[in-house]
């Protein structure tokens, strides 16, 4: 689970409840820098989460790659998990949007009601047809949005910043 400052304690409690309903499933929670760590720790205690559930440090890519399914709120981490070819559920519990392109491409599945999260997580883990559809959608999305990358984006961003700052 990766959070992104949308009532994070409620999101964490719902996601932990969904994970608890699946035999053998283990949750790992990575906070967004804007999240209130103390509030999330309290939600984890209330949910009886195992020690080590809340992760810190280390590579986000490593955490995403270790996941069988990434459950995230609308965040850039959704694009990262799609790029890393991980099944992804995007939780939008406040109707903010931002996941529609991923969903239209079939690259992820949206969850707009927390009550649906346990069933969607179970399906993302066990429903072969859903997993295949999402894999095809991720591949299509990556081809459409990432394959043109040339590795020089930082150089282009630096040039734009230089222009705006008036640097030669």
C-alpha positions as CSV (number, residue, x, y, z in Angstrom):
1,X,0.0,0.0,0.0
2,X,1.3,3.4,-0.9
3,X,-0.4,6.5,0.5
4,X,-0.9,9.9,-0.9
5,X,-2.5,12.2,1.7
6,X,-6.2,11.3,1.1
7,X,-7.4,10.6,4.7
8,X,-4.5,8.2,5.0
9,X,-5.5,6.5,8.3
10,X,-8.9,5.5,6.8
11,X,-7.2,4.2,3.7
12,X,-4.7,2.2,5.7
13,X,-7.4,0.7,8.0
14,X,-9.5,-0.3,4.9
15,X,-6.5,-1.8,3.1
16,X,-5.3,-3.7,6.2
17,X,-8.8,-5.1,6.6
18,X,-8.8,-6.2,2.9
19,X,-5.4,-7.9,3.3
20,X,-6.5,-9.6,6.6
21,X,-9.4,-11.3,4.7
22,X,-6.9,-13.1,2.3
23,X,-5.1,-16.1,3.7
24,X,-1.3,-15.6,3.5
25,X,-1.5,-12.0,2.4
26,X,1.0,-9.6,4.0
27,X,0.7,-5.8,3.9
28,X,3.5,-3.3,3.7
29,X,2.7,0.4,4.0
30,X,4.9,3.2,2.6
31,X,3.9,6.7,3.5
32,X,3.8,9.7,1.2
33,X,6.1,12.4,2.5
34,X,3.1,14.6,3.3
35,X,1.4,11.9,5.5
36,X,1.1,12.2,9.3
37,X,3.3,9.3,10.4
38,X,1.9,9.3,14.0
39,X,-1.7,9.1,12.7
40,X,-0.8,6.2,10.4
41,X,1.0,4.4,13.2
42,X,-2.1,4.8,15.4
43,X,-4.2,3.3,12.6
44,X,-1.8,0.4,12.3
45,X,-2.0,-0.2,16.1
46,X,-5.8,-0.1,16.0
47,X,-5.8,-2.6,13.2
48,X,-3.4,-4.9,15.0
49,X,-0.9,-4.7,12.2
50,X,2.3,-6.8,12.5
51,X,5.5,-5.1,13.3
52,X,7.3,-4.1,10.1
53,X,4.1,-3.3,8.3
54,X,5.1,0.4,8.0
55,X,8.2,0.6,5.9
56,X,10.7,3.5,5.6
57,X,13.8,4.1,3.7
58,X,15.0,1.9,0.9
59,X,14.0,2.0,-2.7
60,X,10.3,2.5,-3.7
61,X,11.0,0.5,-6.8
62,X,12.2,-2.5,-4.7
63,X,9.0,-2.3,-2.6
64,X,6.8,-2.1,-5.7
65,X,8.7,-5.0,-7.3
66,X,8.2,-7.1,-4.2
67,X,4.4,-6.6,-4.2
68,X,2.0,-9.1,-5.8
69,X,-0.4,-6.2,-6.0
70,X,0.2,-2.5,-5.4
71,X,-2.7,-0.7,-3.7
72,X,-2.2,3.0,-4.0
73,X,-4.1,6.2,-3.8
74,X,-3.9,8.5,-6.9
75,X,-0.2,9.3,-7.1
76,X,2.8,9.1,-9.4
77,X,3.5,5.8,-7.8
78,X,0.7,4.4,-9.9
79,X,2.6,5.2,-13.1
80,X,5.8,3.7,-11.5
81,X,4.0,0.5,-10.6
82,X,2.6,0.2,-14.1
83,X,6.0,0.8,-15.6
84,X,7.4,-1.9,-13.2
85,X,4.7,-4.2,-14.5
86,X,2.9,-4.7,-11.1
87,X,-0.9,-5.2,-10.9
88,X,-2.2,-2.0,-9.4
89,X,-5.5,-1.0,-7.7
90,X,-6.0,2.8,-7.5
91,X,-8.1,3.9,-4.6
92,X,-10.0,7.2,-5.0
93,X,-12.2,7.4,-2.0
94,X,-12.9,11.1,-2.3
95,X,-13.8,11.4,-6.0
96,X,-10.7,13.4,-6.9
97,X,-10.1,11.5,-10.1
98,X,-6.7,11.2,-11.7
99,X,-6.8,7.5,-12.3
100,X,-9.0,7.5,-15.4
101,X,-6.3,7.2,-18.1
102,X,-4.8,4.2,-16.3
103,X,-8.2,2.6,-16.0
104,X,-9.2,3.3,-19.6
105,X,-6.0,1.6,-20.8
106,X,-6.8,-1.3,-18.5
107,X,-3.4,-0.8,-16.8
108,X,-5.0,-0.6,-13.4
109,X,-8.3,-1.1,-11.7
110,X,-10.0,1.8,-9.8
111,X,-11.5,1.4,-6.4
112,X,-13.9,4.3,-5.7
113,X,-15.6,2.8,-2.6
114,X,-13.5,1.3,0.2
115,X,-16.2,-1.4,0.7
116,X,-15.1,-2.8,-2.6
117,X,-11.4,-3.0,-1.8
118,X,-11.4,-6.6,-0.2
119,X,-13.1,-8.1,-3.3
120,X,-10.9,-6.1,-5.7
121,X,-7.8,-7.1,-3.9
122,X,-8.8,-10.8,-3.9
123,X,-9.5,-10.6,-7.7
124,X,-6.2,-8.8,-8.4
125,X,-4.5,-11.6,-6.7
126,X,-6.5,-14.6,-7.9
127,X,-8.6,-13.8,-10.9
128,X,-6.5,-15.0,-13.9
129,X,-8.7,-13.1,-16.4
130,X,-8.4,-9.8,-14.5
131,X,-4.6,-10.3,-14.1
132,X,-4.2,-11.0,-17.8
133,X,-6.3,-8.0,-18.8
134,X,-4.3,-5.7,-16.5
135,X,-1.0,-7.2,-17.8
136,X,-2.1,-6.4,-21.4
137,X,-3.3,-2.9,-20.3
138,X,0.1,-2.2,-18.6
139,X,2.0,-3.3,-21.6
140,X,-0.2,-1.1,-23.9
141,X,0.2,1.8,-21.5
142,X,4.0,1.5,-21.3
143,X,4.2,1.3,-25.1
144,X,2.1,4.4,-25.4
145,X,3.6,6.5,-22.7
146,X,7.1,5.4,-21.8
147,X,8.9,3.8,-24.7
148,X,9.7,7.1,-26.3
149,X,11.9,8.0,-23.3
150,X,15.4,8.7,-24.3
151,X,17.0,9.1,-20.9
152,X,17.6,12.8,-21.4
153,X,14.6,14.3,-19.6
154,X,16.6,15.7,-16.7
155,X,18.8,17.6,-19.2
156,X,15.6,19.1,-20.8
157,X,14.1,20.0,-17.5
158,X,17.4,21.7,-16.5
159,X,17.4,23.7,-19.7
160,X,13.8,24.9,-19.1
161,X,14.7,25.8,-15.5
162,X,17.7,27.7,-16.8
163,X,15.5,29.6,-19.3
164,X,13.0,30.6,-16.7
165,X,15.8,31.6,-14.3
166,X,17.5,33.6,-17.1
167,X,20.6,31.6,-17.1
168,X,22.6,31.4,-20.3
